[in-house]
């Protein structure tokens, strides 16, 4: 795992990930980065922090499980939430599956789309692979 805080106008984090501990490493780096003292930004509300960590875990787990070559996590704090980008080496889009109530999976892509807004798949024509972008708002997108 390589942890690179990137100087930008808004706080940004880049982490290269690979292997069986990738999702745990991503959650640890994100939790540290999103801590209120990390960059002087106000704390991400607890519900939004939990949602962000879950989105990261799902995207990174699937990137490592279904692609070759690891993945990269990029986070950027915005006034209204956190932008999560996970880049991997596969050109294949995520495929939603019916959730399996016996614990055999199928929940991840549904959770990502439920917890986030602006879910986008960006394919990289020249280098191959894709980036999945999700904005996790500070307020629940399904509230009200």
Beta strands, then each sheet from edge to edge (+ up, - down):
strand 1: 2-6
strand 2: 12-17
strand 3: 71-78
strand 4: 81-88
strand 5: 117-123
strand 6: 130-137
sheet 1: 1+ 2- 3+ 4- 6+ 5-
end
